[in-house]
Amino acid sequence: MSTSVQELTNPSSPSRQAPPKTIVRQWRNAVIFTVLAVVTLVVCGLNSIEDTVVFRLSESGDAIRLGDVQLAATPTGWVLGIVTAMMAVIAWVLGARGRKVPKWCAVVFWAAFVIAMLVWAVSHADSNSLSLPGLLGGSLTLAVPLIFGSMSGLLCERSGVVNIAIEGQLLFGAFAAAVAGSVAHNAWVGLVAAMFGAVLVSLILAIFSIKYLVNQVIVGVVVNVLVSGLTGFLYSTVLSRSNVGLNAPEHLPSFSIPFLSKIPVVGPVLFDQSVIVYLMYVVVFLIWYGLTKTRWGLRTRAVGEHPKAADTLGVKVNRLRFWNVLLAGAVAGMGGAFFTLVSVSSFNKDMTAGQGYIALAALIFGRWRPFGALFAALLFGFATNLQSVLSLLGTTVPSQFLAMLPYLVTIAAVTGLVGRSRGPAASGVPYVKE
């Protein structure tokens, strides 16, 4: 939502006039901030109750104990509502001047909005005490497969291939990890099998979309349906039999990093985790470093933006795309292994539950950047975990609305509600060498 205004020069000025200056006025952030500020004032201010919300910053077993944070629901709602209203006013003023809303303004607004809503929801619950380390830890756990999935989509789309098959890669990776881990009685074997299984799924996507030039979106959807049906059939006919022993894999080990795990609040959340979470940190860093600091990354971004120009410089476009799609499958396989080697103890039919599509939304939300996709996936994990935590606390917020929360965030991302984003120019466009 924007308007353009041209400021003309004085007609009486000399013949050598400067070109008219165009001011592009952006109103999207101002409108969004205003609507949500009104919601905050009405819900968290007018509809608040006289109660005190307690946020616990540490657990009983933590090495460093921090005091609890107590907030009065009504004053907190009004104060944060006023803050959101002030940020909306700033957005309107800057929009009228043709200037963008600065990042600090957006950060302050969204922080105030989320905290106000959280205080309001907890104040209406049966238990008015909430553990922040538990909330953040659960959010990270739920975000792990989303992060691996979004990194897989990032590698593909930066190469010019739309990866709708993330759901199938995650699901088949979970299936392969369960079977191989159960047969070998070794979780590491299950992890390798998950990566190999997801690579097989990516191989189907690469062959049909790159070699045979089939529509990449259609291939991705067909692959997802194929993997869902195949794993569902094998689960019903083979894995569900209790005497077979093919669906009882061991778990990957967990350990804490000395000193770092003792940091209050964030230490236990980030540095007392399963080994696959630490692998996630490494994968995100390596993908960021590879795409931005290496020759491979430069070539990958080139074939995703302008494959013809890359071809004229000697880059084997389709070969690079092919291998990057297979690499993306290996990354997604790690996320699939998380389901059966960390989260639960067995494979279940369609256990990924659409998280591959949410990972794709996180990629779009993160503007096709590694760290952007990382934080977007963490946001979706937070939204998913929040609805579970509030349900356990017994909040009066309708359960149907809580169940919709992560999907509402997903819709906001893919519809551009949080800002306009542009993917790689050649993404989804097959390349035929002339």
C-alpha positions as CSV (number, residue, x, y, z in Angstrom):
1,M,0.0,0.0,0.0
2,S,1.8,3.1,-1.2
3,T,1.2,6.4,-3.1
4,S,3.6,8.5,-5.2
5,V,3.7,12.3,-5.2
6,Q,5.9,14.4,-7.6
7,E,7.2,17.7,-6.4
8,L,7.6,20.0,-9.4
9,T,10.1,22.8,-9.6
10,N,9.1,26.5,-9.9
11,P,8.1,27.3,-13.5
12,S,9.8,30.7,-13.3
13,S,13.2,29.1,-12.6
14,P,15.8,29.0,-15.4
15,S,15.3,26.6,-18.3
16,R,17.8,24.1,-16.8
17,Q,15.5,22.5,-14.2
18,A,16.1,19.6,-12.0
19,P,14.0,16.5,-12.7
20,P,10.9,16.1,-10.5
21,K,11.5,14.3,-7.2
22,T,9.2,11.4,-6.6
23,I,8.2,10.6,-3.0
24,V,6.9,7.1,-2.5
25,R,4.7,6.9,0.6
26,Q,4.4,3.6,2.3
27,W,1.3,3.0,4.4
28,R,1.4,-0.7,5.0
29,N,3.3,-0.7,8.3
30,A,1.2,2.3,9.5
31,V,-2.1,0.5,8.8
32,I,-0.9,-2.8,10.4
33,F,0.5,-1.0,13.5
34,T,-2.7,1.0,13.9
35,V,-5.0,-2.0,13.7
36,L,-2.9,-4.0,16.1
37,A,-2.5,-1.1,18.5
38,V,-6.3,-0.7,18.7
39,V,-6.6,-4.5,19.3
40,T,-4.0,-4.2,22.1
41,L,-5.7,-1.3,23.8
42,V,-9.1,-2.9,23.6
43,V,-8.1,-6.5,24.5
44,C,-5.2,-5.9,26.9
45,G,-6.4,-2.6,28.3
46,L,-10.2,-2.5,28.4
47,N,-10.7,-6.2,28.7
48,S,-8.0,-6.9,31.2
49,I,-8.6,-8.2,34.7
50,E,-7.1,-7.2,38.0
51,D,-4.5,-9.9,38.4
52,T,-0.7,-10.4,38.6
53,V,1.2,-12.5,36.1
54,V,4.4,-14.2,37.2
55,F,7.1,-15.0,34.7
56,R,9.7,-17.5,36.1
57,L,13.2,-16.8,34.7
58,S,14.8,-20.0,36.1
59,E,13.9,-23.5,37.2
60,S,14.5,-25.2,40.5
61,G,17.5,-27.2,39.1
62,D,19.3,-24.3,37.5
63,A,22.8,-23.4,38.8
64,I,22.0,-19.7,38.9
65,R,18.6,-18.8,40.3
66,L,16.9,-15.6,39.2
67,G,14.0,-13.9,40.8
68,D,10.5,-14.0,39.2
69,V,9.1,-11.1,37.2
70,Q,5.7,-10.0,38.4
71,L,3.5,-7.8,36.2
72,A,0.1,-6.4,37.0
73,A,-2.1,-7.3,34.0
74,T,-4.2,-4.1,33.7
75,P,-1.4,-1.5,34.0
76,T,0.9,-3.6,31.8
77,G,-1.8,-3.8,29.1
78,W,-2.4,-0.1,29.1
79,V,1.3,0.8,29.1
80,L,2.1,-1.6,26.2
81,G,-1.0,-0.5,24.3
82,I,0.1,3.1,24.5
83,V,3.6,2.1,23.3
84,T,2.1,0.3,20.3
85,A,-0.1,3.4,19.6
86,M,3.0,5.6,19.7
87,M,4.9,3.4,17.2
88,A,1.8,3.5,14.9
89,V,1.9,7.3,15.1
90,I,5.6,7.3,14.2
91,A,4.9,5.0,11.3
92,W,2.2,7.4,9.9
93,V,4.5,10.4,10.2
94,L,7.4,8.7,8.5
95,G,5.1,7.3,5.8
96,A,3.8,10.7,5.0
97,R,7.3,11.9,4.6
98,G,8.1,9.0,2.3
99,R,10.5,7.4,4.7
100,K,10.6,3.7,5.8
101,V,9.8,2.7,9.4
102,P,13.2,2.1,11.1
103,K,13.9,-1.4,12.5
104,W,14.0,-0.2,16.1
105,C,10.4,1.0,15.7
106,A,9.2,-2.3,14.3
107,V,11.1,-4.2,17.0
108,V,9.6,-2.1,19.8
109,F,6.1,-2.5,18.4
110,W,6.2,-6.2,17.9
111,A,7.8,-6.8,21.3
112,A,5.2,-4.7,23.0
113,F,2.4,-6.4,21.2
114,V,3.6,-9.9,21.9
115,I,4.3,-9.2,25.6
116,A,0.9,-7.5,26.0
117,M,-0.9,-10.4,24.5
118,L,1.1,-12.9,26.5
119,V,0.3,-11.1,29.8
120,W,-3.4,-10.9,28.9
121,A,-3.6,-14.6,27.9
122,V,-1.8,-15.8,31.1
123,S,-3.8,-13.5,33.3
124,H,-7.0,-15.2,32.1
125,A,-5.6,-18.7,32.8
126,D,-6.2,-20.9,35.8
127,S,-2.5,-20.7,36.6
128,N,-1.0,-17.2,36.4
129,S,2.6,-18.4,36.5
130,L,4.6,-19.2,33.3
131,S,8.2,-20.5,32.9
132,L,10.1,-18.5,30.3
133,P,12.9,-21.1,29.9
134,G,10.2,-23.8,29.4
135,L,8.4,-21.7,26.8
136,L,11.5,-20.9,24.9
137,G,12.9,-24.4,25.1
138,G,9.7,-25.9,23.7
139,S,9.7,-23.3,21.0
140,L,13.2,-24.2,19.9
141,T,12.3,-27.9,19.9
142,L,9.3,-27.4,17.7
143,A,11.3,-25.2,15.4
144,V,14.1,-27.6,14.7
145,P,12.5,-29.5,11.8
146,L,11.2,-26.2,10.4
147,I,14.7,-24.8,10.4
148,F,16.1,-27.8,8.6
149,G,13.2,-27.7,6.2
150,S,13.7,-24.0,5.5
151,M,17.4,-24.5,4.9
152,S,16.6,-27.2,2.4
153,G,14.2,-24.9,0.6
154,L,16.8,-22.1,0.7
155,L,19.4,-24.3,-1.1
156,C,16.9,-25.2,-3.8
157,E,15.4,-21.8,-4.4
158,R,18.7,-20.1,-4.4
159,S,19.7,-22.5,-7.1
160,G,16.5,-21.8,-9.1
161,V,14.4,-24.8,-8.1
162,V,11.1,-24.5,-6.1
163,N,11.2,-27.1,-3.4
164,I,7.5,-27.9,-2.5
165,A,8.7,-31.4,-1.6
166,I,10.0,-30.4,1.8
167,E,7.1,-32.2,3.4
168,G,7.9,-35.4,1.6
169,Q,11.6,-35.1,2.5
170,L,10.9,-34.7,6.2
171,L,8.4,-37.5,6.2
172,F,10.6,-40.0,4.4
173,G,13.6,-39.0,6.5
174,A,11.6,-39.7,9.6
175,F,10.5,-43.1,8.2
176,A,14.1,-44.1,7.2
177,A,15.5,-43.1,10.5
178,A,13.0,-45.2,12.4
179,V,13.6,-48.3,10.3
180,A,17.3,-48.1,10.1
181,G,17.8,-47.0,13.7
182,S,15.6,-50.0,14.8
183,V,17.4,-52.5,12.7
184,A,20.9,-51.4,13.6
185,H,20.0,-50.5,17.2
186,N,22.0,-47.3,16.6
187,A,20.6,-43.8,16.4
188,W,23.6,-42.6,14.3
189,V,22.8,-45.1,11.6
190,G,19.2,-43.8,11.7
191,L,20.4,-40.3,11.2
192,V,22.5,-41.3,8.1
193,A,19.6,-43.3,6.8
194,A,17.3,-40.3,7.2
195,M,19.7,-38.1,5.1
196,F,20.0,-40.8,2.4
197,G,16.2,-41.4,2.3
198,A,15.5,-37.6,1.9
199,V,18.2,-37.5,-0.8
200,L,16.2,-40.2,-2.7
201,V,13.1,-38.0,-2.5
202,S,15.2,-35.0,-3.8
203,L,16.5,-37.2,-6.6
204,I,13.0,-37.6,-7.9
205,L,12.4,-33.8,-7.7
206,A,15.7,-33.1,-9.5
207,I,15.3,-35.6,-12.3
208,F,11.8,-34.5,-13.3
209,S,12.2,-30.8,-12.7
210,I,15.7,-30.3,-14.1
211,K,16.2,-33.0,-16.6
212,Y,12.7,-33.5,-17.9
213,L,11.5,-29.8,-17.3
214,V,8.3,-30.8,-15.6
215,N,6.6,-28.0,-13.6
216,Q,8.4,-27.9,-10.3
217,V,5.4,-27.1,-8.2
218,I,3.5,-30.0,-9.6
219,V,6.4,-32.4,-9.1
220,G,6.7,-31.3,-5.5
221,V,3.1,-31.8,-4.7
222,V,3.1,-35.3,-6.4
223,V,6.2,-36.3,-4.5
224,N,4.6,-35.3,-1.2
225,V,1.5,-37.4,-2.0
226,L,3.7,-40.3,-3.1
227,V,5.7,-40.3,0.1
228,S,2.7,-39.9,2.3
229,G,1.0,-42.8,0.6
230,L,4.1,-45.0,0.6
231,T,5.1,-44.4,4.2
232,G,1.4,-44.8,5.3
233,F,1.1,-48.2,3.5
234,L,4.4,-49.5,4.9
235,Y,3.5,-48.3,8.4
236,S,0.1,-50.0,8.3
237,T,1.4,-53.3,6.8
238,V,4.9,-53.6,8.4
239,L,5.8,-51.2,11.1
240,S,2.5,-51.4,13.1
241,R,3.1,-55.1,13.8
242,S,4.5,-55.3,17.3
243,N,6.6,-58.5,16.7
244,V,8.6,-57.0,13.8
245,G,10.7,-54.6,15.8
246,L,11.2,-52.1,13.0
247,N,9.7,-49.1,14.7
248,A,11.6,-48.7,18.0
249,P,14.7,-46.7,17.3
250,E,17.1,-45.4,19.9
251,H,17.4,-41.7,20.6
252,L,20.2,-39.4,19.7
253,P,22.3,-38.4,22.8
254,S,21.8,-35.1,24.5
255,F,24.5,-33.2,26.4
256,S,25.1,-29.7,27.9
257,I,28.0,-27.4,26.9
258,P,30.0,-26.4,30.0
259,F,29.7,-22.7,31.1
260,L,27.4,-21.8,28.2
261,S,24.6,-23.9,29.6
262,K,24.8,-22.0,32.9
263,I,23.8,-18.7,31.3
264,P,20.5,-17.7,32.9
265,V,17.3,-18.1,30.8
266,V,19.0,-18.8,27.4
267,G,21.7,-21.1,28.5
268,P,19.6,-24.2,29.2
269,V,17.5,-23.4,26.1
270,L,20.4,-23.2,23.6
271,F,23.2,-25.2,25.1
272,D,21.6,-28.2,26.9
273,Q,20.1,-29.9,23.9
274,S,20.2,-33.0,21.7
275,V,23.1,-33.4,19.3
276,I,20.8,-32.8,16.3
277,V,20.2,-29.2,17.7
278,Y,23.9,-28.6,17.7
279,L,24.1,-30.0,14.1
280,M,21.4,-27.5,13.3
281,Y,23.6,-24.6,14.5
282,V,26.4,-25.9,12.3
283,V,24.2,-26.4,9.2
284,V,22.8,-22.9,9.4
285,F,26.2,-21.3,9.8
286,L,27.7,-23.4,7.0
287,I,24.9,-22.5,4.6
288,W,25.2,-18.8,5.4
289,Y,29.0,-18.9,5.0
290,G,28.8,-21.0,1.9
291,L,26.3,-18.8,0.1
292,T,27.9,-15.5,1.0
293,K,31.7,-16.2,1.3
294,T,32.6,-19.0,-1.2
295,R,32.8,-19.5,-4.9
296,W,30.1,-22.2,-4.7
297,G,27.8,-19.7,-3.1
298,L,28.4,-17.1,-5.7
299,R,27.7,-19.6,-8.5
300,T,24.6,-20.9,-6.7
301,R,23.2,-17.4,-6.4
302,A,24.1,-16.7,-10.0
303,V,22.2,-19.7,-11.4
304,G,19.2,-18.7,-9.2
305,E,19.1,-15.1,-10.4
306,H,20.4,-15.2,-14.0
307,P,21.3,-18.7,-15.2
308,K,22.1,-17.6,-18.8
309,A,24.7,-15.1,-17.6
310,A,26.2,-17.8,-15.3
311,D,26.3,-20.2,-18.3
312,T,28.2,-17.8,-20.4
313,L,30.8,-17.6,-17.6
314,G,31.3,-21.3,-17.7
315,V,29.0,-22.5,-14.9
316,K,27.3,-25.8,-15.5
317,V,23.8,-24.5,-14.5
318,N,21.8,-27.7,-14.5
319,R,24.6,-29.7,-12.9
320,L,24.9,-27.3,-10.1
321,R,21.2,-27.2,-9.6
322,F,21.1,-31.0,-9.5
323,W,23.7,-31.4,-6.8
324,N,22.3,-28.6,-4.7
325,V,18.8,-30.2,-4.8
326,L,20.4,-33.4,-3.5
327,L,22.3,-31.5,-0.8
328,A,19.0,-29.9,0.2
329,G,17.5,-33.3,0.6
330,A,20.3,-34.3,3.0
331,V,19.6,-31.2,5.1
332,A,15.9,-31.9,5.2
333,G,16.7,-35.5,6.2
334,M,18.2,-34.3,9.4
335,G,15.0,-32.5,10.2
336,G,13.1,-35.7,9.5
337,A,15.4,-37.7,11.8
338,F,14.4,-35.3,14.6
339,F,10.9,-36.6,14.7
340,T,11.8,-40.3,15.3
341,L,15.2,-40.0,16.9
342,V,14.6,-37.1,19.3
343,S,10.9,-36.0,19.5
344,V,9.1,-39.3,19.8
345,S,10.1,-43.0,20.0
346,S,8.5,-44.3,16.8
347,F,7.2,-43.4,13.4
348,N,3.6,-42.6,12.9
349,K,1.6,-42.0,9.8
350,D,1.9,-38.5,8.4
351,M,3.7,-37.4,11.6
352,T,5.2,-34.3,10.0
353,A,1.7,-32.8,9.9
354,G,2.3,-30.2,7.2
355,Q,5.5,-28.8,8.8
356,G,7.2,-28.9,5.4
357,Y,4.8,-26.3,4.1
358,I,5.3,-24.2,7.2
359,A,9.1,-24.4,6.6
360,L,8.5,-23.1,3.1
361,A,6.5,-20.2,4.6
362,A,9.4,-19.6,7.0
363,L,11.7,-19.4,4.0
364,I,9.5,-16.7,2.4
365,F,9.1,-14.9,5.7
366,G,12.9,-14.9,6.1
367,R,13.4,-13.3,2.6
368,W,15.4,-16.3,1.3
369,R,18.2,-15.7,3.7
370,P,19.7,-18.2,6.1
371,F,19.4,-16.2,9.3
372,G,16.1,-14.7,8.2
373,A,14.6,-18.2,7.7
374,L,16.1,-19.3,11.0
375,F,14.3,-16.6,13.0
376,A,11.1,-17.0,11.0
377,A,11.1,-20.8,11.9
378,L,11.7,-19.9,15.6
379,L,8.7,-17.6,15.4
380,F,6.5,-20.4,14.0
381,G,7.8,-22.7,16.7
382,F,7.0,-20.1,19.4
383,A,3.5,-19.7,18.1
384,T,3.0,-23.5,18.0
385,N,4.4,-24.0,21.5
386,L,2.5,-21.0,22.9
387,Q,-0.9,-22.5,22.0
388,S,0.1,-25.7,23.8
389,V,1.4,-23.9,26.9
390,L,-1.7,-21.7,27.2
391,S,-3.9,-24.7,26.8
392,L,-2.1,-26.4,29.7
393,L,-2.4,-23.3,31.8
394,G,-6.2,-23.4,31.3
395,T,-6.6,-20.0,29.6
396,T,-10.1,-18.8,28.7
397,V,-8.9,-18.1,25.2
398,P,-10.9,-20.4,22.9
399,S,-8.9,-23.5,22.0
400,Q,-9.9,-23.2,18.4
401,F,-8.2,-19.8,18.2
402,L,-5.1,-21.2,19.8
403,A,-4.9,-24.0,17.4
404,M,-5.2,-21.5,14.5
405,L,-2.3,-19.3,15.9
406,P,0.7,-20.9,14.0
407,Y,-1.3,-21.1,10.8
408,L,-2.3,-17.5,11.1
409,V,1.3,-16.5,11.4
410,T,2.0,-18.7,8.3
411,I,-0.7,-16.9,6.3
412,A,0.6,-13.5,7.4
413,A,4.1,-14.5,6.1
414,V,3.1,-15.9,2.7
415,T,0.6,-13.1,1.9
416,G,3.3,-10.4,2.4
417,L,1.5,-8.9,5.5
418,V,4.9,-8.4,7.2
419,G,6.5,-6.8,4.2
420,R,7.2,-7.3,0.6
421,S,9.9,-9.9,-0.3
422,R,11.3,-11.1,-3.6
423,G,12.7,-14.5,-4.2
424,P,15.4,-15.5,-6.7
425,A,14.5,-14.3,-10.2
426,A,14.9,-17.6,-11.9
427,S,13.3,-19.7,-9.1
428,G,10.9,-22.2,-10.7
429,V,12.1,-21.5,-14.2
430,P,13.8,-24.5,-16.0
431,Y,17.0,-23.7,-17.8
432,V,17.5,-25.0,-21.4
433,K,20.9,-24.3,-22.9
434,E,20.6,-22.7,-26.3
